Amino acid sequence: MQTLRCTKCGKVLLEAEGEAYIRKKCPKCKTINEFHIEKGIIQPIHKSN
């Protein structure tokens, strides 16, 4: 299990397992977080606006 945290405030968003591409909006700071999980490695995707 991998714990996914908001890249801005650090709040735990969810726990994921396996390989996935996840977009999740933080309920605390309203930041949209994107994660790419591959082979147990979490890679947060940072996009400049």
N, C-alpha and C positions, 0 to 999 in steps of 0.2 A: 504494500500500500504506500502511495505517495501522497503527502499532504500538500495541497496547493494553497498558497497564501497570496493575498493581494500585494502587488508590487509597490503600491504607494503607502498603504497604512499597515500592512502585515497581518491583517485579519485572516483567519483560516476560512477558505471558501468551501473546500470539499476535499475528500480523499478519493484518489483514483488508482486503478490498477490496470496493467497492460499497456497497450499502445493507443494513443488517442490524440486528437486535436480538440482542445476545449476553449470556448469563449464563455467567460462568466463575469457578470457585473457585480461589483462589490456593493452590498447593501449599506455599508457604513459610509464610504466616500464616493460612491457612484462611478468609480473608475472601471472601464471595461478591460479585463485581463484576458490575455490569450496565452495558452500553454500548448506546447507540443511535447508529448511524452513518447519517448522512443527507447526501447530496451532498458526501461527502469530509470532513464535519465530525464529529468524535467528541464525543459528549455523555455523560459519565459520569452515571449515575443514582444519586443518593444517597438512601437510605431511612433514616429514623430508626426505631430498634427500640423 
